[in-house]
Amino acid sequence: MTTIIDGKALAKKINAQTQELVAQLREKQNIIPGIAVVIAGDDAASLIYTRNKHNKAIKLGINSILKKFPANVSQDELLTEIEKLNNDDTIDAILVQQPLPPQLDPEVITNAIVPAKDVDGLNPLNLGKLFANQHGNYPVACTPRGIMRMLAEYNIDLQGKNAVIVGRSILVGKPLLALLNNANATVTMAGRNTRDLSALTKTADILIVATGVPHLIKATDVKPGAVVIDVGINRLSDGKLTGDVDFEAVKAKAQAITPVPGGVGPMTIATLMEQTVDLAQWRHHG
Ligand SMILES: Nc1nc(=O)c2c([nH]1)NC[C@@H]1CN(c3ccc(C(=O)N[C@@H](CCC(=O)O)C(=O)O)cc3)C=[N+]21
């Protein structure tokens, strides 16, 4: 029988733990973790995601501020806001929702966030520590961290396994490459342009897909018994969400698989909340 990896249930468990920890921090140490979610423009999906993050934070007792800017906001204006948040003692975590309008350089914007508040783990200092497999406390991109948590929860052994990542983004693919490599998996990074992608994905014991191409991965692209993690969130014309993996067909072949919705997505939010509290604790106690 194929295991359906229940990201929603695990996220619920993690959120309950976060809520409990937040209550304790408030009671015993007078610490209230704070997150600022910054959004520019009026992309419908982005607005829903940022609102979901904001509402979840409030529900768990985390202080959350949602900073909305018009689509034509200037880079200087956004940088001024980030600088204010960097210096705001009530804020532990800063997230700038991607994608950004074209006049804004994502590299300049993410580099402006002070590394200690970089809850997306995108600052080169944090990414560098991750790639160096350094000890100590630093933030890691929430989706990859959530995926590693799911694999651990379901006792999926990574030692010496072939892991193939399809998708090379800085928010998902690249940090995952480092995390899986640090966990002693043998990692191959592929993209949509990879020649004979199917031959490669069929070598994967662990297959992680984050391309934004609906149903890119079919049953014929998967090795029997593989663990398949679907990071895709694609909204179809009928309003339904679907992943980058042909779930029904691949399910029949896989050892374990994440659904969309209810897989990686809820884990991303739960990890974001968890890491906000981590950042608050690290900032207060080192
Ligand atoms: N700076 C930045 N950090 C991010 O982490 C970030 C971002 N920008 N931009 C957009 C992507 C996308 N993302 C999702 C998070 C949760 C769900 C999620 O909860 N999905 C639910 C379904 C929600 C629904 O029904 O729409 C699920 O899969 O079950 C989806 C997508 C975070 N992202």
The ligand as a Gaussian input file, in Angstrom:
#p B3LYP/6-31G(d) Opt

LIG

1 1
 N        8.944000      34.912000       0.150000
 C        8.154000      33.874000      -0.124000
 N        8.150000      32.813000       0.693000
 C        7.327000      31.738000       0.445000
 O        7.347000      30.746000       1.180000
 C        6.447000      31.802000      -0.691000
 C        6.496000      32.947000      -1.498000
 N        7.346000      33.953000      -1.190000
 N        5.708000      33.050000      -2.584000
 C        4.753000      32.029000      -2.962000
 C        5.155000      30.667000      -2.441000
 C        3.994000      29.710000      -2.379000
 N        3.835000      29.369000      -0.983000
 C        2.798000      28.571000      -0.486000
 C        2.599000      28.340000       0.861000
 C        1.532000      27.584000       1.323000
 C        0.620000      27.035000       0.454000
 C       -0.544000      26.252000       0.980000
 O       -0.876000      26.303000       2.146000
 N       -1.249000      25.473000       0.141000
 C       -2.408000      24.675000       0.507000
 C       -3.630000      25.039000      -0.316000
 C       -4.009000      26.454000      -0.227000
 C       -5.094000      26.800000      -1.257000
 O       -6.143000      26.130000      -1.245000
 O       -4.865000      27.722000      -2.044000
 C       -2.135000      23.204000       0.260000
 O       -1.247000      22.899000      -0.543000
 O       -2.826000      22.378000       0.843000
 C        0.808000      27.232000      -0.893000
 C        1.891000      27.982000      -1.356000
 C        4.778000      30.031000      -0.259000
 N        5.569000      30.783000      -1.035000

